[in-house]
């Protein structure tokens, strides 16, 4: 009795929708192997790819802690025993939903091992709890797309109301991860609590425009809507070469460019794969010239 589950990286915020929009990409992602064992309890057997940064202690590790929570709620934590191998294929603190991918994979795995007693919607609150454990705040804009695929809207948090949005066929994401560490916890502390009404008006106009653009596959509308006046100006300072990367992306024909989640990864949204490939290549060259190591990924948004 064992399962192996992959959960994808995600681009939270989708540039203008702080904490309410996000999409999944086809790579990278994390893997969880889960085994049924006789001895009750949840244990971590091994973690690969984290450079020793994640706790093996099952109460401290977010994956096992969330699995445990679910077993407790189902009233079977004293009977069921599972062991977990966590294989991380993506960097921690990258702004690609690394903690979220692991948590979602773990919860999906335990649900599958138990014969799927919960629907995806019912799994969602446990995933959100995982985010709270990982960074101190339970945002759902990484876990929702990691679990559901495609683009998701978190219409509300109380109660959680997740809506899947249509994805235009040619929408691609070119992602570059400049190798500096920006913990989500820190990137959230930086943001101002209050916003100006005039900025809020710009932002919600853009969000509504983006949603309309997705429903109509209107790339021009998507492009003019994907701007963030609330968060990017503050967080951009944590990301080396941000404005130069943005200039390159827009010059090469990106529909939009911005921060992926809480950064430091950045994302160019494009129509078609070729432009995303070209942009990530040029940005990487620019970073190399400035002695900054980076990874790049290109993915369809239609996953
Ligand atoms: N919406 C969250 C934030 C995503 O921007 O802090 C973190 O990955």
Boltz pocket constraint, residues with backbone or C-beta under 6 A from the ligand:
constraints:
  - pocket:
      binder: B
      contacts: [[A, 12], [A, 13], [A, 17], [A, 18], [A, 19], [A, 20], [A, 95], [A, 97], [A, 139], [A, 141], [A, 142], [A, 184], [A, 187], [A, 188], [A, 260], [A, 261], [A, 262]]
      max_distance: 6.0
